[in-house]
Amino acid sequence: MKNIVLFLVLAGVMFAGCTSKTTYIDTANDEGKVVMGLDYRDFDMAASQMLQSLFASGALNKKEGGRYVVTTGRVVNDTMQRIDTDQLMAKIEEEMLNSGQVVMTSAVGGDGPSDDMVYKVREIRDSQVSDEFKDETLVAKKQLIAPELSMSGKIIQRNIKYDKGNQQVEYYFQLQLTDLASGLRFWQKESLIGKRGSNKSVAW
């Protein structure tokens, strides 16, 4: 019995010694090491460069006044990493909305609607279940607003042998804004984030 107790005590001490201290990241002033892969700092940098270019271009200024209705089309991940491109677009969409120049539609998107409830409530309206709802609370037909502009793009990764023992990784963030009525491109921007480091560093 004593041996069992001693073993448990020693195991607890060893486990406590192996645990590392967890700290918060100061996202406003992160002095952590740069990684070869993409992290939140890279997404913030790319989004900031994109937004500065977009707002400076005047592409969101609607000639007849009012606000454009914008949707996010396909943003392709052509890197070695499993990237959720929504991470990049979320910040861009947020700042576009905050500018007061556009409204974003949740009904249409490159990967389908960003909010399935837009169509689920219409499925209720068109089914027998609608008998359980007050008529005045059901969504009427022809209420959706079609988008006028679409934001689409791509993230590309290139790995280059820099010198003996080192590599260079280039990430290209590409976005474009297209007028859906005419098919004309109102704006586009490419932001490059490049990194150099040991070949031992993993970039995926």
Summary of the structure (lengths in Angstrom):
residues: 204
radius of gyration: 24.7
end to end distance: 49.5
largest distance: 85.0
contacts: 471
relative contact order: 0.17
helix: 32%
strand: 28%
